[in-house]
Amino acid sequence: MAQPTIVVTGAAGNLGKAVVQKFANEAYNVYALVHSITQMDAWKDLSVTQLPTDLLNEQNCQTSINTVIAATPHIDVAVLTAGGFTMGTIAETDLSKMQQQIALNFETAYNIARPVFLQMLQQNKGHLFLTGSKAGLNTQHAKGVTAYGLSKSLLFRLAEIMQSEANGTQVHIHVIVPNIIDTPQNRAAMPNADFSKWTLPETIADKIYAIVNSNGIEPMVITV
């Protein structure tokens, strides 16, 4: 049996690194899409290939996925973690701020999700994970984060459309909805918060791996 393959975007970020580490430790062939190649000591003895990719460049994204497809028979899993965040009420959110968040949270996902999805349809199997948010899932959580919430909401609609097109295949689309992720950046931004209620990146990576290896039917939206 061929070594399974996973594609991870935002691979140099906190969640991305945890996903890369988890799947590499489980003997996956990992393609880590990064802004630029960096020395990752934790990856040096693992099957991890870094692919410099501009996620805002559609052709560059297609080229990276073509590179993966040329090297391996299947893309078994893709976990798209890249994105960005900004605060702002409607009064504080002009169109340029909205467009910036749509670019960071939707376009960076769509530019990879589309070629990966088409490959998975061709091979008739695969798990594609998008990274949503509570603000994108429920507008009650979007107050004060207008552009972020709206841009993330597009990922849920994209997942629904993709799953509809994949009906009758073994291609599964999921949207991960994390609690506040326990990262150094979030701790610095919210020093008085109760960190015990936050979710570790490794916990999310473990959950994704469990879903991939589950024999049951997992829901599309996964809250972690």
CORDABEL-V490701 format. One record per pair of residues at least 12 apart in sequence whose ideal C-beta (glycine too) atoms are under 6 Angstrom apart, sorted by the first residue. I is the first residue (numbers start at 0). J is the second residue. D is the distance in Angstrom with one decimal. If there is no record, write none. Layout:
I&J&D  I&J&D
This chain:
1&72&5.5  2&28&4.7  3&27&5.2  3&75&4.3  4&28&4.6  4&71&4.5  4&74&5.5  4&75&5.4  5&22&4.8  5&27&5.0  5&29&5.4  5&76&4.1  6&30&4.9  6&74&5.8  6&77&4.4  7&19&5.3  7&31&5.4  7&78&5.1  8&32&4.6  8&79&4.7  8&80&6.0  8&81&4.5  8&111&5.5  9&80&3.7  9&81&3.5  10&31&3.5  10&32&5.8  10&33&5.2  11&33&4.9  13&182&4.3  13&200&5.0  14&80&4.6  14&200&4.7  15&80&4.5  17&200&3.7  17&201&4.9  17&204&4.2  18&78&5.0  18&204&4.6  19&31&5.2  21&204&3.9  21&208&5.5  23&45&3.9  23&47&5.4  28&46&5.0  29&47&4.5  30&48&5.2  30&50&5.7  30&67&5.0  31&47&5.6  31&49&5.0  32&50&5.2  32&52&4.4  33&49&5.3  35&51&5.4  36&49&4.8  36&51&5.8  50&63&4.8  54&81&5.5  54&107&3.8  54&110&5.8  55&106&6.0  57&110&5.0  60&110&4.0  60&111&5.2  61&114&5.3  64&114&4.2  68&118&6.0  73&122&5.2  74&115&5.8  74&118&5.3  75&125&5.9  76&126&4.8  76&211&5.5  77&115&4.5  77&127&5.0  78&128&4.5  79&108&4.9  79&111&5.8  79&129&5.5  80&130&5.1  81&107&4.7  82&103&5.7  82&104&4.6  83&103&3.5  84&147&5.5  85&146&6.0  85&147&5.7  86&144&5.9  87&145&5.4  87&146&5.9  88&143&5.7  89&145&5.3  92&145&4.4  92&146&5.0  96&146&5.2  97&146&4.6  100&146&3.9  100&147&5.5  100&150&4.1  101&150&4.6  104&150&4.0  104&151&5.4  105&150&5.4  105&153&4.5  108&129&5.7  116&161&5.6  119&170&4.6  123&168&5.2  123&169&5.8  124&169&3.9  125&170&5.2  126&171&5.1  126&211&5.1  127&172&5.2  128&173&4.9  128&175&5.7  128&207&5.9  129&154&4.6  129&158&5.8  129&174&4.9  130&175&5.3  131&151&5.5  131&154&5.1  131&155&5.9  131&174&4.3  131&176&4.8  132&151&4.4  134&147&5.8  134&148&3.6  134&151&6.0  135&148&5.6  135&151&2.7  135&152&4.3  136&176&5.6  154&174&6.0  155&174&5.7  158&172&4.7  158&174&4.9  158&219&5.9  173&219&6.0  173&221&5.5  174&220&5.2  175&221&5.2  176&222&4.7  177&198&5.6  177&203&5.9  177&223&5.3  178&198&4.4  179&197&4.7  180&198&5.7  180&200&5.9  181&194&5.9  181&197&3.9  181&199&5.1  198&223&5.7  203&223&4.9  206&223&5.1
